[in-house]
Amino acid sequence: MEKTYNGWTNYATWRVNLELVDGLSPRDMDWDGMPLSGLAYAIKEYVEYIICPLRANTLAENYALAFVSDVNWSEIAKHMIENYADQWEEEAA
Protein backbone atom coordinates (compact mmCIF):
# COMPACT_ATOMS: atom_id res chain seq x y z
CA MET A 1 0.00 0.00 0.00
CA GLU A 2 1.51 3.30 -1.05
CA LYS A 3 1.65 6.05 1.55
CA THR A 4 0.54 9.33 0.02
CA TYR A 5 -0.02 11.85 2.83
CA ASN A 6 2.50 12.41 5.65
CA GLY A 7 3.25 8.69 5.68
CA TRP A 8 -0.43 7.67 5.67
CA THR A 9 -2.65 6.25 2.94
CA ASN A 10 -4.49 9.55 2.46
CA TYR A 11 -5.40 12.85 4.07
CA ALA A 12 -8.53 11.50 5.76
CA THR A 13 -6.62 8.68 7.46
CA TRP A 14 -3.88 11.04 8.63
CA ARG A 15 -6.27 13.66 9.94
CA VAL A 16 -8.62 11.28 11.75
CA ASN A 17 -5.67 9.56 13.39
CA LEU A 18 -4.10 12.88 14.37
CA GLU A 19 -7.19 14.62 15.69
CA LEU A 20 -9.52 11.88 16.93
CA VAL A 21 -7.52 8.73 17.64
CA ASP A 22 -4.00 9.83 18.62
CA GLY A 23 -3.38 9.07 22.27
CA LEU A 24 -5.91 6.26 22.48
CA SER A 25 -4.64 2.77 23.17
CA PRO A 26 -6.08 -0.51 21.93
CA ARG A 27 -7.30 -1.05 25.49
CA ASP A 28 -9.37 2.14 25.22
CA MET A 29 -11.14 0.39 22.36
CA ASP A 30 -11.66 -2.75 24.51
CA TRP A 31 -9.23 -4.61 22.27
CA ASP A 32 -8.06 -7.84 23.81
CA GLY A 33 -6.24 -9.51 20.95
CA MET A 34 -9.17 -9.72 18.57
CA PRO A 35 -8.31 -9.68 14.87
CA LEU A 36 -7.04 -6.41 13.47
CA SER A 37 -10.34 -6.01 11.64
CA GLY A 38 -12.17 -6.00 14.98
CA LEU A 39 -10.03 -3.18 16.32
CA ALA A 40 -10.41 -1.28 13.04
CA TYR A 41 -14.19 -1.62 13.32
CA ALA A 42 -14.16 -0.42 16.94
CA ILE A 43 -12.12 2.65 15.97
CA LYS A 44 -14.50 3.40 13.09
CA GLU A 45 -17.53 3.17 15.37
CA TYR A 46 -15.84 5.40 17.96
CA VAL A 47 -14.99 8.08 15.39
CA GLU A 48 -18.45 8.01 13.83
CA TYR A 49 -19.99 8.45 17.27
CA ILE A 50 -17.68 11.38 18.05
CA ILE A 51 -18.60 13.21 14.86
CA CYS A 52 -22.30 12.27 14.78
CA PRO A 53 -23.48 11.40 18.30
CA LEU A 54 -27.16 12.01 17.58
CA ARG A 55 -27.31 10.59 14.06
CA ALA A 56 -29.71 13.34 13.09
CA ASN A 57 -29.02 12.82 9.37
CA THR A 58 -28.14 16.45 8.83
CA LEU A 59 -26.20 17.78 5.87
CA ALA A 60 -23.16 18.44 8.08
CA GLU A 61 -23.21 14.90 9.44
CA ASN A 62 -23.51 13.48 5.95
CA TYR A 63 -20.46 15.47 4.83
CA ALA A 64 -18.50 14.36 7.89
CA LEU A 65 -19.41 10.71 7.30
CA ALA A 66 -18.46 11.05 3.63
CA PHE A 67 -15.05 12.36 4.71
CA VAL A 68 -14.39 9.48 7.11
CA SER A 69 -15.51 6.93 4.52
CA ASP A 70 -12.06 7.44 2.95
CA VAL A 71 -10.24 6.50 6.17
CA ASN A 72 -8.10 3.38 6.15
CA TRP A 73 -9.26 2.01 9.52
CA SER A 74 -6.96 -1.01 9.38
CA GLU A 75 -3.95 1.27 8.98
CA ILE A 76 -4.94 3.23 12.08
CA ALA A 77 -5.54 0.02 14.04
CA LYS A 78 -2.16 -1.39 13.05
CA HIS A 79 -0.46 1.88 13.97
CA MET A 80 -2.22 1.88 17.34
CA ILE A 81 -1.10 -1.68 18.11
CA GLU A 82 2.48 -0.93 17.08
CA ASN A 83 2.57 2.18 19.28
CA TYR A 84 1.59 0.20 22.37
CA ALA A 85 3.60 -2.99 21.73
CA ASP A 86 6.55 -1.74 23.80
CA GLN A 87 4.28 -0.76 26.70
CA TRP A 88 2.74 -4.25 26.78
CA GLU A 89 6.18 -5.88 26.76
CA GLU A 90 7.22 -3.78 29.77
CA GLU A 91 4.05 -4.72 31.65
CA ALA A 92 4.62 -8.42 30.94
CA ALA A 93 8.17 -8.30 32.29
Legacy VTK file of the C-alpha trace (Angstrom):
# vtk DataFile Version 3.0
C-alpha trace
ASCII
DATASET POLYDATA
POINTS 93 float
0.000 0.000 0.000
1.506 3.298 -1.054
1.649 6.051 1.545
0.537 9.332 0.019
-0.024 11.849 2.831
2.503 12.410 5.651
3.245 8.690 5.683
-0.428 7.666 5.666
-2.646 6.253 2.940
-4.489 9.551 2.458
-5.405 12.851 4.069
-8.531 11.503 5.763
-6.622 8.679 7.461
-3.875 11.037 8.629
-6.271 13.664 9.936
-8.622 11.275 11.752
-5.670 9.558 13.393
-4.098 12.885 14.366
-7.195 14.622 15.687
-9.521 11.883 16.927
-7.521 8.733 17.637
-4.005 9.827 18.625
-3.380 9.074 22.270
-5.907 6.261 22.484
-4.640 2.773 23.175
-6.077 -0.509 21.926
-7.303 -1.048 25.488
-9.365 2.139 25.220
-11.135 0.393 22.355
-11.660 -2.749 24.514
-9.229 -4.606 22.273
-8.058 -7.843 23.807
-6.235 -9.511 20.955
-9.174 -9.718 18.573
-8.308 -9.685 14.874
-7.044 -6.409 13.467
-10.342 -6.011 11.641
-12.169 -6.000 14.981
-10.028 -3.176 16.322
-10.408 -1.280 13.043
-14.195 -1.615 13.315
-14.162 -0.422 16.943
-12.120 2.654 15.973
-14.499 3.401 13.085
-17.529 3.167 15.369
-15.838 5.401 17.958
-14.986 8.082 15.386
-18.446 8.008 13.833
-19.989 8.447 17.271
-17.675 11.377 18.053
-18.597 13.214 14.862
-22.299 12.266 14.784
-23.485 11.404 18.304
-27.165 12.008 17.582
-27.307 10.594 14.057
-29.710 13.344 13.086
-29.019 12.817 9.372
-28.139 16.451 8.831
-26.202 17.778 5.871
-23.159 18.444 8.082
-23.213 14.896 9.435
-23.509 13.480 5.949
-20.465 15.473 4.830
-18.500 14.357 7.890
-19.405 10.708 7.297
-18.456 11.049 3.631
-15.049 12.363 4.709
-14.392 9.478 7.114
-15.507 6.933 4.517
-12.062 7.442 2.952
-10.236 6.502 6.165
-8.097 3.375 6.154
-9.261 2.006 9.517
-6.957 -1.007 9.381
-3.946 1.267 8.979
-4.937 3.233 12.080
-5.541 0.019 14.043
-2.155 -1.392 13.049
-0.458 1.875 13.966
-2.219 1.882 17.338
-1.103 -1.676 18.105
2.484 -0.928 17.076
2.573 2.176 19.284
1.590 0.197 22.365
3.597 -2.991 21.735
6.553 -1.738 23.803
4.284 -0.762 26.698
2.743 -4.248 26.776
6.175 -5.879 26.756
7.218 -3.777 29.773
4.046 -4.722 31.647
4.618 -8.418 30.942
8.172 -8.297 32.291
LINES 1 94
93 0 1 2 3 4 5 6 7 8 9 10 11 12 13 14 15 16 17 18 19 20 21 22 23 24 25 26 27 28 29 30 31 32 33 34 35 36 37 38 39 40 41 42 43 44 45 46 47 48 49 50 51 52 53 54 55 56 57 58 59 60 61 62 63 64 65 66 67 68 69 70 71 72 73 74 75 76 77 78 79 80 81 82 83 84 85 86 87 88 89 90 91 92
